[in-house]
Amino acid sequence: MAGPMDSVGRAAKSNMLLIVECGHCYHVGRFRANDVAQVVGWNKPLEAIRFRCKRCSRKDTTVRTQFIDQDRPLKGYIWTLQKFKV
């Protein structure tokens, strides 16, 4: 067991997904915790991350974690961090 996930870094070390759900339109997005940690910082608490909904542009979101099962393919899309060339 990985223990309580209180920061993005701890979820990234456990190879988890962050499931973000909009409280207004219930749109769901899935992000790899490692990608999110690279953007917001490794010590950022999960409650402090503010996502903006892609559909309704509100910031009323909840974040929960989910283990990635290596034996089963994931359903749905996972948004990944894009590397830009300079």
N, C-alpha and C positions, 0 to 999 in steps of 0.2 A: 504494500500500500504506500502511496506517495505522501500521505498526510494532507493537511488542509492547504489549499492553494490560496495564499494571501498575496502573492505578487506574480507579475508576469514572468519574471525570471525563474521562479520555482516551477511554474507550469511549463515553461520552455525546457527546463532540465528534464522534466518527466515526459517530454514529447507529446504534449497535449494540444487539443484544438480549443480555441475560444469561440463559443457560440454566442452571437450577439443578436438579441431580439428587440425589435422596436415595440415600445409600449403603446404606440398609437395605431399603426397599421399591421403589426405583427409580422413584418418582413424579417427573415432570418438570414444572417450572414455567418460564414465559417472562416476563421482565420487560423493559421498556424501560430502558436504562441511565440515561437522563435522569431517569426517575421515581425510581429507586433512589438516584441521586446527590442528589436533593433531600431524601431522608430521612436517609441515612447520611453525607453529606458528599462533596465532589468529590475530595478527596485520599485517600480511603480505599482501600487496596489490595484487590484482588479476593479475595485469600486471607483477608483479615481480616473479610469480611462473613459473618455467621452467619445463615442462614435456618433456620426451623423447618418441617419437613415438614407439610403439611396433613393427610396421611393417618395417619402414625404418630407425629407430634409429636417426632421426633428431630431433632437438630441436626447429624447426620452428612451434610453436603451438599457437593457440589463445584460450583463456578461456572466456566462457560466462556463465551466470547463468540461471537456470530454476526452477520455483516453482514445488514442488512435489504435484500432485493432489492426495489427499487421496481417492477420489471416483473411480479413474481409475487405473488399473494396468499399470505400466510402460512398454514400449516396449524396448527390448534390455537388455543388461546386465549392472549391476551397480557394479563396483569394490569396494570392502570393505577392510578395514584394518584388517589384520590377526594378532591375538594375538599369540605370541610364548611362549611356556613353557620354563622355564629356568632350 
